Amino acid sequence: MINFGMPDSDQERNEMFKFRYQIYSQHKYINENKYDSDLEKDEYDNDGNCTYFTIRHKEELIGTIRLIKRDILPTEKDFLFKEPREIAKIDRINRAELGRLIIIPPNREKRVFLPHNLAMLIMINILSEYGIKNGIMGGYSFVKNKLEKKMRRRKFPFHSIKNFKLTVSKSDVLYPYFFNKTDPVIPIYYLTKEFSDFTKNILSNRKMFEVKDDVIILKNNYYNKFLIFFNII
């Protein structure tokens, strides 16, 4: 069973920070010498302006994402670029940044599978519902080039920022993440309504999903097995 939720205690948040540290360490995304614990936290986590979402398989934490609200968002600090017209129309109080997106398979060796694209789809659905309820109309994020290409092929509704300059310094804890030449980082922006329309259209597909007691269930049929086999969902 896959559960999506929000950590609401120090224990759950620290579990999430430790999970982030483990994954980012494995991928060599962080400078571990910059940390005095095994908790991956930065200034945005410490200032209390973040909202967190998690994915669990049974009791095991397998995914996270955070939503940041600030006058100047991280992407605006770490990149130089011309503000997109669609974002310029949104008041700063109605913008937010999506970050620390991590989704990993629960345990393939034990034949426990989680379609990565499906997990991201449902996570975006949850984020868009939260955004609409809380007046978040759009904002920024940044992703690895490989993920950006995958998201574009699957027509996820985001917009890449083409002309930009990276301004991250060598002292930044994520310097290895930003300056990996084999898989560079791309700044992107999103509009909440586009996210909402996109996910609602897919989740309303009766061939793929059924809803029981407000819980979205992926049907166990040949149609979905075909989509999973070809990495469509």
N, C-alpha and C positions, 0 to 999 in steps of 0.2 A: 504494500500500500504506500502511495506517495502522498505526503502531506505538505502543504504550503502554509507558512505562518509567519509571525513576527516575534522575535525574542523579547520577552517582557521582564527579564530578571538579569541581574549582574552575572549570575552563573551561566545563563544561556548566551548572553552577549560575549562573555569571555570564551566560551566554547567556540563561538563563531570566529572570534579574533584568532584563536589558536588554529582553527581549521584554515583560515586565510593564510596564516604564517606557514603552515605545513605545505600547502599547495604552492604558494609563491616561492618557497625555498626549493621545493622539488624542481620547479621550472626555472630556477635561478633568475627570478624576476626582481628580487630584492637584494640589497646590500645588508647581509645579516649582521655585520659589525655595527650597524646603526641602531640595532635593537638590544635592549638590556633584558628582554624576556622573550618568551616564545609566543607573544601576542602581537599580531600585526595590526597596529593602531597608528593613526597619524593625527595631525592637527584637527582634521575635520571630525574624527571620532571623538576627540577630546573636548570640542567646543559645544557638544550637545545639540547640534543642528542636523543630525542624521536620523533617518528612519530606516530600519533594517527589515529585510524579508529573507526567509530561509526555506530550503527544501529538505525534507527528510524522507528516507526510505525506512519505514517502521520507525525505529528510534535513532537511526544513523543519519548524521548531518551530511548531505551530499551536495548542497548548493547554497549560495548566498548572493545577495545584491544589496546595495545601499543607495539611499536617495538623500542627496545633500541640498539644503536650502541655504544660500548665502547671497550677499550682494554681488560678489565676484565669484563665479563658479570655477572649480579646478581647471576645466578645459580652457577658460579664458586666461587663467594664470600661466598655464604650461605651454600654450600655443599663441602665436600671433596670427590673426586672420581677420578678414572683413566680416563684420556681423551679418549673418544671413537676413534677408528682408523679412522672412516669416518669423524669425525670432525677435527682430527689432519691433514687431507689432505687439509683442507680449511684454507687459510690465514685469520688472525684475521680481516683484513679489510673487508673481505667478510662474516663475521658472524654477527648475530643479535639475540637478545633475544625477545621472545614473552611473554607478561605479562599482568596483569590486565584484563584477559578475563572474561567478564560478559555478559550473555545473559539471559533476563528474559521475561516471557510472557507479552504481552501488557496489557490485562485485561480479564481474564477468566470469571469474573462475568458478563461481558457484551458480552460474547461469541465471543471475539476477540482472535483468537488462532495463535500461531507462532510455527511451528514444530522446536524444539530446535536443533535437528540434522541437519535439512536443513539450518537453520541460520548459524550454525557453518561451514557447508560445503561451503556455499557461501562466508563466511568470510575467510576461508582458501584459496579459489580460488582467492579472491581479494589480499590477502597477498602474495600468490605465484606469481601472476602476477607482483605485485609491486616489490617483491624480485628479480625476473628474470630481470626486467628492470633496477634495481639499483645494480646489482652485488652481491646480498645476496644469498649465496649458501646453508646456513644452520645455525644452532645455537641451543640454549637451551631454556628451559622453565621449569616450575614446576607446577604440578597440584595436586589437592586432589585425594586421592586413589579411591574414588567412581567415579570421573570423568574419571580417568585413566582406570578403568575397563570398563566403558561405551564406551569410545573411542576405546578400544581394541576389544570389542565385535562387534563394527560397522566397524572394520578394518581400522580406520583412520591411515594413515602412519606416525606414530611416534615411537620412540624407548625409552623404559624405561631404566634408569640406575639402575642396580640392587644393586651393592655394593657401598654404600655411607655413609657419616657421616654428620649429620646436625650440622652446626657451628653457627647458629643464636644465638645472646645473648638475655638475658631477657630485655634489654633496647630497642630492636628493636620494631618499631611500629606494625609490623606484628607478633610479638611473639605469640599471641593467635591463629593466623592462622596456624603457623608452628607446634605448640605443642598441637594440639587437638588430643588426643589419639584415639578417636573414628573414626577419618577420617584423617589419617596422610598425609603428603605431599610427592610426588614422583618427583624427577628430571627426565627430559626427554630431548631428542635431536631430531632434525628434519633435513631433507634434502629438500631443496626447490623444486628440480625436482620431488621428490616423491610426494610432496603435489600437484604440478601442474598436474602430470600425473593422480593422483587419482581423483582429482576434475573434470578434463576435461573428463575423462571416464564416470563419472556419469552424468555430465551436458549435455553430448551429447546424452543421452538416450531420444529418441523421444517419448517414452511412457510417460515420466515424464515431459519433458520441451519443451517449444517452445521459439524461440527468435524473438522478434519484435523490430526493431530499436535499436539493440544491448542491449535490456533489456531481461533478463532471466525471463520467466514466468512459474510457476508451473501449469500444466494443472489441470483443475477441472474435474477429471474422477475417475472411481471406482478403477483403479489401484493405484492412489496416495492416495485415501481415505483409501484403505487397508493398505498402507505403514504407513500412519499417525496414524491409529487406533492401529497398533501394535508397534508404537513408533520406526519404522525403519528409518523414516526421520523426 
